Amino acid sequence: MSRKMSQIARCETVHAMVRTDQTQQQCTLEHGCPPGRDCPLGSCFANMHAAHRVPRSDGGSNCPPHSGK
């Protein structure tokens, strides 16, 4: 089974579920984030190619894994 990124994720900064199948800019506009905010899901959005996603220092990812359901 291939591991895919989930299309929604919990953003602890705005305390909401956000769509990650959109660009980070679209999410920023939708949730009213101020310019320059450090986005905890920044590497999860559709505008980020998988090769550019930065894993956490513990080897995990900030992006939740796709459940496959």
Helices and strands as residue ranges (DSSP letters): E 8-11, E 16-19, H 24-31, G 50-52
